[in-house]
Each structure stands twice: as C-alpha cells, then as structure tokens.
Amino acid sequence: MLCTKCQRQVICMVYQLGQEDSRIKQMLSQMNRCEQRQLVKSH
C-alpha cells in the first residue's frame, strides 16, 4: 500500500462524513506505520 498525502486526505474525508469503519481504521494504522518507516529512512 502506497503512503501518499492524497490517500490520507481521502481517509480524512471519509471520517468527516461519519462513515467510520474498521477497515478505514486499519488503513490509517497501516499508513501511520508506513510514514514512520519513511521518516526513519529520511534521517
């Protein structure tokens, strides 16, 4: 799964619509992990 700002925006929009779903939360946690990996690589 690619970690892009665009995907995070889409997930944020879904949250704003009030359609919280376990899959969305799973995607968020995966993206957070992926972003952490990118931060580690950039340092």
MARVOKE-164366 format. One line per field, with one value per atom (N, C-alpha, C): atom name; x, y, z; residue in three letters. Coordinates in steps of 0.2 Angstrom, whole numbers. Atoms other than C-alpha are relative to their C-alpha. Layout:
a	CA,...
u	X,...
v	Y,...
w	Z,...
r	ALA,...
END
This chain:
a	N,CA,C,N,CA,C,N,CA,C,N,CA,C,N,CA,C,N,CA,C,N,CA,C,N,CA,C,N,CA,C,N,CA,C,N,CA,C,N,CA,C,N,CA,C,N,CA,C,N,CA,C,N,CA,C,N,CA,C,N,CA,C,N,CA,C,N,CA,C,N,CA,C,N,CA,C,N,CA,C,N,CA,C,N,CA,C,N,CA,C,N,CA,C,N,CA,C,N,CA,C,N,CA,C,N,CA,C,N,CA,C,N,CA,C,N,CA,C,N,CA,C,N,CA,C,N,CA,C,N,CA,C,N,CA,C,N,CA,C,N,CA,C,N,CA,C,N,CA,C
u	4,0,4,-4,7,-2,1,8,0,0,3,-5,4,-5,-7,7,-19,-4,4,-24,-2,1,-23,-6,6,-35,-6,6,-47,-3,2,-47,-3,2,-49,-8,6,-64,-5,4,-72,-2,1,-70,-5,4,-78,-7,7,-93,-3,3,-95,-1,1,-93,6,-6,-80,-1,0,-76,6,-6,-64,5,-5,-56,4,-3,-53,5,-5,-45,6,-6,-34,4,-4,-29,4,-3,-25,6,-5,-14,6,-5,-5,4,-3,-2,5,-4,5,6,-6,17,5,-4,22,4,-3,25,6,-6,36,6,-5,46,4,-2,48,4,-4,54,7,-6,67,5,-4,73,3,-3,75,5,-5,86,6
v	-6,0,6,-6,17,5,-5,30,7,-7,47,4,-5,63,-1,1,60,-5,5,44,2,-2,51,5,-5,66,-4,4,53,-3,3,44,5,-5,60,2,-2,65,-6,5,48,1,-1,51,6,-6,68,-1,2,60,-4,4,50,-8,7,33,-4,4,26,-7,7,8,-3,3,-4,-1,0,-6,7,-7,13,1,0,12,-4,4,-2,3,-3,8,6,-6,23,-3,3,12,-2,2,5,6,-6,22,3,-3,28,-4,4,14,1,-1,17,6,-6,35,0,0,31,-3,3,20,5,-5,34,5,-5,46,-3,3,33,0,1,31,7,-7,50,3,-3,53,-3
w	0,0,0,0,-5,5,-5,8,-3,3,0,3,-3,6,-3,4,-7,4,-4,2,6,-7,19,-1,0,13,-1,1,6,6,-7,23,4,-4,32,-2,2,21,2,-2,24,8,-7,43,1,-1,41,-2,2,33,5,-5,48,-1,2,40,2,-3,52,-1,1,48,2,-3,55,-6,5,38,-1,1,37,6,-5,54,-1,1,49,-6,5,33,4,-3,44,4,-4,56,-5,5,41,-3,3,34,5,-5,50,1,0,51,-6,6,33,1,0,36,5,-5,52,-4,3,41,-5,5,28,4,-4,42,2,-2,48,-6,6,30,-1,2,28,4,-5,43,-1
r	MET,MET,MET,LEU,LEU,LEU,CYS,CYS,CYS,THR,THR,THR,LYS,LYS,LYS,CYS,CYS,CYS,GLN,GLN,GLN,ARG,ARG,ARG,GLN,GLN,GLN,VAL,VAL,VAL,ILE,ILE,ILE,CYS,CYS,CYS,MET,MET,MET,VAL,VAL,VAL,TYR,TYR,TYR,GLN,GLN,GLN,LEU,LEU,LEU,GLY,GLY,GLY,GLN,GLN,GLN,GLU,GLU,GLU,ASP,ASP,ASP,SER,SER,SER,ARG,ARG,ARG,ILE,ILE,ILE,LYS,LYS,LYS,GLN,GLN,GLN,MET,MET,MET,LEU,LEU,LEU,SER,SER,SER,GLN,GLN,GLN,MET,MET,MET,ASN,ASN,ASN,ARG,ARG,ARG,CYS,CYS,CYS,GLU,GLU,GLU,GLN,GLN,GLN,ARG,ARG,ARG,GLN,GLN,GLN,LEU,LEU,LEU,VAL,VAL,VAL,LYS,LYS,LYS,SER,SER,SER,HIS,HIS,HIS
END
